[in-house]
Amino acid sequence: MARSLDGLVLAPVADQAPGQVGTRTRFAYHEEDGRIWADYAGGDVVRGHLVGTRDGDRLDFRYVQLKTDGSTSSGHCVSEVTETSDGRVRLAETWEWESQEGSGTSVVEEVAAA
């Protein structure tokens, strides 16, 4: 897949644990010359940022976020870029917190145009 993430809005397909990203969180992605970054917010996240790199269909990035309770957290994520059956971008993510205990997997997909 060579499709750029630049300008895409993605959302998780399922809620994570309370205080983390969930189905109401929206990620606004940007991509340029193998670099990726995104701003995100929604649900329990007031503001979040991620920065990293893309090599083919593999993303490697770090993220930091401010939650509604005033706490902050950060972590590392590796994602595989795939495509849904209807042609939208899907990221299969493997993540781990660096500021606290915990790790897991999640899926985010391009939000369909209204």
Disulfide bonds with the S-S distance in Angstrom:
none
